[in-house]
């Protein structure tokens, strides 16, 4: 999201800083894009959710992972980002989101005991 909004890849710039420090050279920050960015990600009840209905030009990245849906959006208009994220959250919640059943503490303990010891242990 940061790279999409600013044009700066933090890991690349960190490596450049390290190299410049080692070579005793001055680091120069590249020109920044002055945009705002936002991200929304959710579990999806579909293995490969169809995101073709999300057509806004501000979408710069789509999450491509089984049972997930997500987008990164950028714009020079902060309010547009807020509006898109609010809309996307509601659309995703209504049409895509998968909610997993909450495990009780007893179920969680039993699961960890089973994995830790390799056999089912009644707790």
TORKOL-4160 file (C-alpha; in steps of 0.2 Angstrom, whole numbers, padded with zeros to 4 digits, m for minus):
123
<pt num="1" X="0000" Y="0000" Z="0000"/>
<pt num="2" X="0014" Y="0012" Z="0004"/>
<pt num="3" X="0023" Y="0008" Z="m0012"/>
<pt num="4" X="0007" Y="0011" Z="m0022"/>
<pt num="5" X="0003" Y="0028" Z="m0014"/>
<pt num="6" X="0021" Y="0035" Z="m0013"/>
<pt num="7" X="0031" Y="0026" Z="m0026"/>
<pt num="8" X="0043" Y="0020" Z="m0013"/>
<pt num="9" X="0047" Y="0002" Z="m0009"/>
<pt num="10" X="0053" Y="0002" Z="0009"/>
<pt num="11" X="0063" Y="m0013" Z="0007"/>
<pt num="12" X="0072" Y="m0007" Z="m0008"/>
<pt num="13" X="0076" Y="0010" Z="0000"/>
<pt num="14" X="0082" Y="0001" Z="0016"/>
<pt num="15" X="0094" Y="m0009" Z="0005"/>
<pt num="16" X="0100" Y="0007" Z="m0004"/>
<pt num="17" X="0103" Y="0016" Z="0013"/>
<pt num="18" X="0113" Y="0001" Z="0019"/>
<pt num="19" X="0124" Y="0001" Z="0003"/>
<pt num="20" X="0126" Y="0019" Z="0004"/>
<pt num="21" X="0131" Y="0018" Z="0022"/>
<pt num="22" X="0144" Y="0005" Z="0019"/>
<pt num="23" X="0151" Y="0014" Z="0004"/>
<pt num="24" X="0151" Y="0030" Z="0014"/>
<pt num="25" X="0140" Y="0038" Z="0001"/>
<pt num="26" X="0125" Y="0050" Z="0003"/>
<pt num="27" X="0108" Y="0042" Z="0001"/>
<pt num="28" X="0095" Y="0052" Z="m0010"/>
<pt num="29" X="0077" Y="0048" Z="m0008"/>
<pt num="30" X="0068" Y="0046" Z="m0024"/>
<pt num="31" X="0054" Y="0058" Z="m0029"/>
<pt num="32" X="0038" Y="0054" Z="m0019"/>
<pt num="33" X="0020" Y="0053" Z="m0026"/>
<pt num="34" X="0008" Y="0062" Z="m0015"/>
<pt num="35" X="m0006" Y="0050" Z="m0015"/>
<pt num="36" X="m0017" Y="0042" Z="m0001"/>
<pt num="37" X="m0019" Y="0023" Z="0000"/>
<pt num="38" X="m0030" Y="0011" Z="0008"/>
<pt num="39" X="m0031" Y="m0008" Z="0009"/>
<pt num="40" X="m0046" Y="m0020" Z="0013"/>
<pt num="41" X="m0043" Y="m0039" Z="0015"/>
<pt num="42" X="m0055" Y="m0052" Z="0021"/>
<pt num="43" X="m0058" Y="m0071" Z="0021"/>
<pt num="44" X="m0070" Y="m0077" Z="0007"/>
<pt num="45" X="m0082" Y="m0091" Z="0007"/>
<pt num="46" X="m0077" Y="m0093" Z="m0011"/>
<pt num="47" X="m0061" Y="m0102" Z="m0016"/>
<pt num="48" X="m0058" Y="m0090" Z="m0030"/>
<pt num="49" X="m0069" Y="m0074" Z="m0027"/>
<pt num="50" X="m0075" Y="m0065" Z="m0043"/>
<pt num="51" X="m0070" Y="m0047" Z="m0040"/>
<pt num="52" X="m0075" Y="m0041" Z="m0058"/>
<pt num="53" X="m0089" Y="m0031" Z="m0051"/>
<pt num="54" X="m0075" Y="m0020" Z="m0042"/>
<pt num="55" X="m0071" Y="m0008" Z="m0057"/>
<pt num="56" X="m0065" Y="0008" Z="m0049"/>
<pt num="57" X="m0050" Y="0016" Z="m0057"/>
<pt num="58" X="m0042" Y="0018" Z="m0040"/>
<pt num="59" X="m0039" Y="m0001" Z="m0038"/>
<pt num="60" X="m0020" Y="m0004" Z="m0040"/>
<pt num="61" X="m0019" Y="m0021" Z="m0033"/>
<pt num="62" X="m0030" Y="m0036" Z="m0031"/>
<pt num="63" X="m0027" Y="m0050" Z="m0019"/>
<pt num="64" X="m0026" Y="m0067" Z="m0028"/>
<pt num="65" X="m0026" Y="m0080" Z="m0014"/>
<pt num="66" X="m0038" Y="m0095" Z="m0011"/>
<pt num="67" X="m0052" Y="m0090" Z="0000"/>
<pt num="68" X="m0047" Y="m0072" Z="0002"/>
<pt num="69" X="m0053" Y="m0055" Z="m0006"/>
<pt num="70" X="m0043" Y="m0039" Z="m0005"/>
<pt num="71" X="m0039" Y="m0023" Z="m0014"/>
<pt num="72" X="m0027" Y="m0009" Z="m0012"/>
<pt num="73" X="m0033" Y="0008" Z="m0018"/>
<pt num="74" X="m0024" Y="0025" Z="m0021"/>
<pt num="75" X="m0030" Y="0042" Z="m0025"/>
<pt num="76" X="m0024" Y="0060" Z="m0023"/>
<pt num="77" X="m0041" Y="0063" Z="m0014"/>
<pt num="78" X="m0042" Y="0057" Z="0004"/>
<pt num="79" X="m0061" Y="0057" Z="0005"/>
<pt num="80" X="m0062" Y="0046" Z="m0011"/>
<pt num="81" X="m0051" Y="0033" Z="m0002"/>
<pt num="82" X="m0062" Y="0033" Z="0013"/>
<pt num="83" X="m0078" Y="0032" Z="0003"/>
<pt num="84" X="m0071" Y="0017" Z="m0007"/>
<pt num="85" X="m0065" Y="0008" Z="0008"/>
<pt num="86" X="m0082" Y="0010" Z="0017"/>
<pt num="87" X="m0091" Y="0004" Z="0002"/>
<pt num="88" X="m0079" Y="m0011" Z="m0001"/>
<pt num="89" X="m0080" Y="m0016" Z="0017"/>
<pt num="90" X="m0099" Y="m0017" Z="0016"/>
<pt num="91" X="m0100" Y="m0025" Z="m0001"/>
<pt num="92" X="m0087" Y="m0038" Z="0004"/>
<pt num="93" X="m0096" Y="m0041" Z="0021"/>
<pt num="94" X="m0112" Y="m0044" Z="0012"/>
<pt num="95" X="m0106" Y="m0055" Z="m0003"/>
<pt num="96" X="m0090" Y="m0063" Z="0001"/>
<pt num="97" X="m0084" Y="m0064" Z="0019"/>
<pt num="98" X="m0082" Y="m0080" Z="0028"/>
<pt num="99" X="m0085" Y="m0081" Z="0047"/>
<pt num="100" X="m0077" Y="m0095" Z="0056"/>
<pt num="101" X="m0085" Y="m0102" Z="0071"/>
<pt num="102" X="m0077" Y="m0097" Z="0088"/>
<pt num="103" X="m0068" Y="m0110" Z="0097"/>
<pt num="104" X="m0071" Y="m0111" Z="0116"/>
<pt num="105" X="m0056" Y="m0112" Z="0127"/>
<pt num="106" X="m0059" Y="m0131" Z="0130"/>
<pt num="107" X="m0059" Y="m0134" Z="0111"/>
<pt num="108" X="m0043" Y="m0124" Z="0109"/>
<pt num="109" X="m0034" Y="m0133" Z="0123"/>
<pt num="110" X="m0039" Y="m0150" Z="0116"/>
<pt num="111" X="m0033" Y="m0145" Z="0099"/>
<pt num="112" X="m0016" Y="m0139" Z="0105"/>
<pt num="113" X="m0014" Y="m0154" Z="0117"/>
<pt num="114" X="m0017" Y="m0166" Z="0102"/>
<pt num="115" X="m0005" Y="m0157" Z="0091"/>
<pt num="116" X="0009" Y="m0155" Z="0104"/>
<pt num="117" X="0008" Y="m0174" Z="0110"/>
<pt num="118" X="0003" Y="m0182" Z="0093"/>
<pt num="119" X="m0011" Y="m0191" Z="0102"/>
<pt num="120" X="m0028" Y="m0186" Z="0108"/>
<pt num="121" X="m0027" Y="m0182" Z="0127"/>
<pt num="122" X="m0044" Y="m0178" Z="0136"/>
<pt num="123" X="m0043" Y="m0162" Z="0146"/>
